[in-house]
Amino acid sequence: CPQRPPETHPSTVRRNPSKKEEASTMADGEAEVPQETAEAEAPVASEPLDLMQALQMVLKKALAHDGLARGVNECIKCIEKDQALLCVLAQDCNQDQYTKLVEALCAEKGVDLLAVPERGQLGEWAGLCKLDAEGHARKVVSCSCIVVKDYGEETEGLSVLTEHLKNR
């Protein structure tokens, strides 16, 4: 087999030289110094999370890590077994007895309790819905109570939430 000249041999051909190599092989012999932009290094300042956004983020992470108990039955079992880290209760719950029971159990076991205005919103955050092609929630099932058993990952939302719970 005849061998190709070394310039065209596939192992020696460089198709995408790095910027450093391009700078050293310029025609006029001067090396080009790559300039870094200040906006590429500067972190993007996001607006601070409010409590409901932080709660939504925490519930999403907990759902991904299988750390949610949804519904009054599951929540009461988790609270009684001391597995609950946080309990979220809907303010528009149609059964006053459920609300009183959950509040009493949380007070007895020392579990933090947060209130959310709507059951439908709580059900959507707990993953009790179908998502359409655009990512909008459809067929949302209402949920009166959620217990977080495992927060999952440490997020900014979790730090905002724990800070709020400390200051209460």
Salt bridges, closest charged atoms under 4 A:
GLU21 OE2 - ARG14 NH1 3.10
ASP82 OD1 - LYS109 NZ 3.86
ASP132 OD1 - HIS136 ND1 3.92
ASP132 OD2 - ARG138 NH2 3.10
GLU153 OE1 - LYS61 NZ 3.27
GLU153 OE2 - HIS65 NE2 3.66
